[in-house]
């Protein structure tokens, strides 16, 4: 179910009316309904893949509880188990066939008569996003910056919340979990702000991104026939295409969430107006860049280590980021 589809519009209207009309002032039932809606949204693609997500949620839910109750070495063991199991799911579905292609390529290069088989699987929607969101939760619990979520419904909703399921942002437990515990009243101003952001997101996606995509695709497909100026304009069109596409989806997600009284973090902040390369990365896909900063770059020592280790850390960040983007 894509955001820019009739099915999503009908789905959103039904969920919105159920949330504010039928379940008004029933915070617990509202959360259950949002979780059911999120499951339906997820299962619209490949229904059986909901089991994969359910297993991941179970593992990280109990891992968070066990980490909080434990001391010493056992805490780290539970953390490692959670990280390995969560990343293993991501590896199998997103990277296994990629590594098989590389193994087969190396085998062919050295004349080894062997060909490994691919897995006949499809990448579940939003797998990278809810994987990183789950990882951030257990890491924050391990660092004692976040209390474990005892309510399974609330934790499941934190991982599966449908507005952010397709394209993020990658939320933090500190920002999102407490909002699901708060009793909400309908705020017309916030809902109007949400509708405005949704429409702006659709404009970015349909008018800007899709229009630029037509020119960019033509330029990349016929580069041998086009002039240098045409290729340059094609590259510029591609830059606006990926920005309009990604930030448009983010705006739709943020606006949709506001309809239910939940505020998600801003994911793009006019990146093409950045004054430097570091400033660009602070503005582009903010939830991902801050995730890598907080959970990979800083634990490696960040820029405090000095010398060549700073460049090592930056290289690791971009290498992992490259894998994450496929």
C-alpha positions in Angstrom: 0.0 0.0 0.0 1.9 3.1 -1.2 1.2 6.5 0.2 0.3 7.9 -3.2 -2.5 5.4 -3.8 -6.3 5.4 -3.4 -6.1 2.4 -1.1 -4.0 4.4 1.4 -6.4 7.4 1.3 -9.3 5.1 2.1 -7.3 3.3 4.8 -6.2 6.6 6.4 -9.8 8.0 6.5 -11.1 4.8 8.1 -8.3 4.7 10.7 -8.7 8.4 11.4 -12.4 8.2 12.0 -12.1 5.1 14.1 -9.4 6.7 16.2 -11.2 10.0 17.0 -14.9 9.2 16.6 -15.4 5.6 17.7 -12.5 5.4 20.2 -12.4 8.9 21.4 -10.9 9.3 24.9 -10.0 5.6 25.1 -6.2 5.8 24.9 -5.6 2.1 25.4 -8.1 1.1 22.7 -6.6 3.7 20.4 -3.2 2.2 20.7 -4.6 -1.3 20.0 -6.4 0.0 17.0 -3.3 1.8 15.6 -1.3 -1.5 16.1 -4.0 -3.5 14.2 -4.0 -0.8 11.5 -0.2 -1.0 11.3 -0.4 -4.8 11.0 -3.0 -4.5 8.2 -0.8 -1.9 6.5 2.3 -4.2 6.7 0.4 -7.3 5.6 -1.0 -5.5 2.5 2.3 -6.3 0.8 3.2 -9.9 1.8 1.0 -11.1 4.7 3.2 -13.9 6.0 6.1 -11.6 6.5 4.3 -10.2 9.6 5.7 -13.3 11.4 9.2 -12.1 10.7 8.5 -8.8 12.3 6.6 -10.4 15.2 9.7 -12.6 16.0 12.0 -9.5 15.9 9.6 -7.6 18.2 9.4 -10.5 20.7 13.2 -10.9 20.8 13.9 -7.2 21.4 11.0 -6.7 23.8 12.3 -9.4 26.1 15.9 -8.4 25.6 15.1 -4.9 26.8 13.4 -6.4 29.9 16.3 -8.8 30.6 19.0 -6.2 30.1 17.3 -3.8 32.5 17.1 -6.6 35.2 20.7 -7.8 34.8 24.1 -6.7 35.9 27.6 -7.2 34.7 28.5 -9.5 31.9 25.0 -10.9 31.5 23.7 -7.4 30.3 26.2 -7.4 27.5 25.3 -11.0 26.6 21.6 -10.1 26.2 22.5 -7.0 24.2 24.7 -9.1 21.8 22.0 -11.7 21.4 19.5 -9.0 20.5 21.8 -7.2 18.1 22.9 -10.4 16.3 19.3 -11.8 16.0 17.9 -8.5 14.7 20.7 -8.0 12.3 20.6 -11.6 11.1 17.0 -11.1 9.8 18.2 -7.9 8.0 21.2 -9.8 6.5 19.2 -12.7 5.2 16.5 -10.7 3.5 18.6 -7.7 2.3 22.2 -8.9 1.9 22.3 -12.7 1.5 21.8 -12.7 -2.3 24.2 -9.7 -2.6 27.0 -11.7 -0.9 26.1 -14.8 -3.0 26.5 -12.7 -6.2 30.0 -11.6 -5.0 31.0 -15.2 -4.0 29.9 -16.4 -7.5 31.8 -13.5 -9.1 35.0 -14.4 -7.2 34.6 -18.1 -8.0 34.2 -17.3 -11.7 37.2 -14.9 -11.6 39.6 -17.6 -10.2 38.1 -20.3 -12.4 36.4 -22.2 -9.6 33.5 -24.2 -11.1 31.0 -23.5 -8.3 27.8 -21.5 -8.2 26.0 -20.8 -4.9 22.2 -20.6 -5.0 20.1 -17.5 -4.3 17.3 -17.4 -1.8 13.9 -16.9 -3.4 12.8 -14.1 -1.1 11.6 -10.5 -1.3 12.8 -7.7 0.9 10.0 -6.9 3.5 8.9 -3.3 3.5 10.7 -1.0 5.9 12.9 -3.8 7.2 16.0 -1.5 7.5 13.9 1.2 9.3 12.3 -0.9 12.0 15.6 -2.9 12.4 17.5 0.2 13.3 14.6 1.4 15.5 14.6 -1.8 17.5 18.4 -1.7 17.8 18.4 1.9 19.1 15.8 0.8 21.8 17.9 -2.1 23.2 21.1 0.0 23.1 19.5 2.9 24.9 18.2 0.4 27.6 21.7 -1.1 27.9 23.2 2.4 28.4 20.5 3.0 31.0 19.2 6.0 29.1 15.8 4.4 28.4 13.6 2.4 30.8 12.3 -0.9 29.3 8.8 -0.7 27.9 6.8 -3.2 29.9 3.6 -3.0 27.8 3.9 -5.3 24.8 1.2 -3.5 22.8 3.0 -0.1 23.2 6.4 -1.5 22.3 5.0 -3.3 19.2 3.3 -0.1 18.1 6.7 1.7 18.6 8.3 -0.6 16.1 5.4 -1.0 13.7 3.7 2.4 13.7 2.4 2.6 10.1 3.1 6.2 9.1 6.9 5.6 9.4 6.9 2.0 8.3 7.8 2.6 4.6 10.4 5.4 4.6 11.0 6.4 8.2 12.0 8.5 10.0 13.9 6.1 12.3 12.5 7.2 15.6 14.0 7.0 19.1 12.3 5.4 22.0 12.7 8.6 24.1 10.7 10.6 21.6 8.0 8.1 20.6 7.2 5.7 23.4 5.9 8.3 25.9 3.6 9.7 23.3 1.8 6.4 23.1 1.2 6.5 26.9 -0.3 10.0 26.8 -4.1 10.5 26.6 -4.8 12.6 23.6 -7.5 14.9 22.6 -8.2 15.9 19.0 -6.4 19.2 18.1 -7.7 20.8 15.0 -4.6 23.0 14.6 -2.3 20.0 14.7 -4.5 18.0 12.3 -4.7 20.9 9.9 -0.9 21.1 10.1 -0.7 17.4 9.3 -3.0 17.7 6.3 -0.9 20.6 5.0 2.3 18.6 5.4 0.8 15.6 3.7 -0.2 17.7 0.7 3.2 19.2 0.5 4.7 15.7 0.6 2.5 14.7 -2.3 3.5 17.7 -4.2 7.2 16.9 -3.7 6.6 13.2 -4.7 4.2 13.6 -7.6 5.0 17.0 -9.1 8.7 17.4 -8.4 10.2 13.8 -8.0 8.2 12.1 -10.7 8.6 14.9 -13.2 12.4 15.1 -12.6 12.6 11.3 -12.8 11.3 11.3 -16.4 14.1 13.6 -17.5 16.8 12.0 -15.3 15.9 8.5 -16.5 16.1 9.6 -20.1 19.5 11.2 -19.5 21.0 8.1 -17.9 19.5 5.8 -20.4 20.7 7.7 -23.5 23.9 9.3 -22.2 25.9 8.4 -25.3 23.5 10.4 -27.5 23.1 13.6 -25.4 25.2 16.7 -25.0 27.2 17.6 -21.9 24.7 20.2 -21.0 21.8 17.7 -21.2 23.8 15.3 -19.0 24.5 18.0 -16.5 20.8 18.9 -16.4 20.0 15.2 -16.0 22.2 14.9 -13.0 20.6 18.0 -11.5 17.1 16.5 -12.2 18.2 13.3 -10.4 19.3 15.3 -7.4 15.9 16.9 -7.1 14.2 13.5 -7.9 15.8 11.7 -4.9 15.2 14.7 -2.6 11.5 15.1 -3.7 10.9 11.3 -3.5 12.5 10.7 -0.1 11.6 14.0 1.7 8.1 13.8 0.2 7.5 10.4 1.7 8.9 11.7 5.0 6.5 14.7 4.9 3.6 12.4 4.3 4.7 10.2 7.2 5.1 13.2 9.6 1.8 14.7 8.5 -0.1 11.4 8.8 1.2 11.0 12.3 0.1 14.4 13.3 -3.5 13.4 12.4 -3.3 11.0 15.4 -1.6 13.5 17.8 1.9 12.0 17.5 4.9 14.1 16.5 7.7 12.4 14.6 11.2 13.8 14.2 12.0 16.0 11.2 14.0 14.0 8.6 15.1 16.7 6.1 16.0 20.3 6.7 16.6 21.9 3.3 19.8 19.9 2.6 20.6 21.7 -0.7 20.9 25.0 1.2 23.7 23.5 3.3 26.9 25.6 3.5 29.3 22.7 3.7 29.5 18.9 3.3 29.2 18.3 7.1 26.2 20.7 7.2 24.6 18.8 4.3 24.8 15.5 6.2 23.3 17.2 9.3 20.3 18.2 7.1 19.9 15.0 4.9 18.0 12.0 6.3 18.6 13.3 9.8 17.2 10.3 11.6 19.7 8.0 9.8 22.7 10.2 10.1 22.1 10.9 13.8 21.6 7.1 14.3 25.0 6.3 12.8 26.5 9.2 14.8 25.1 8.1 18.1 25.3 4.3 17.8 28.4 3.7 15.6 30.6 6.8 15.3 30.6 8.0 19.0 31.1 4.4 20.4 34.1 4.1 18.1 35.5 7.3 19.6 34.2 9.8 17.1 36.6 12.6 16.4 38.1 12.5 19.9 40.5 9.7 19.2 42.6 11.8 16.9 45.0 10.9 14.0 44.2 8.2 11.5 41.5 6.7 13.7 39.2 9.6 12.9 39.4 8.8 9.2 38.9 5.1 10.1 35.7 6.0 12.0 34.4 8.1 9.1 35.2 5.4 6.6 33.3 2.8 8.7 30.3 5.1 9.0 30.1 5.5 5.2 30.8 1.8 4.6 27.9 0.8 6.9 25.7 3.5 5.4 26.5 2.2 1.9 25.4 -1.3 2.9 22.3 0.1 4.6 21.3 1.8 1.3 21.9 -1.5 -0.6 
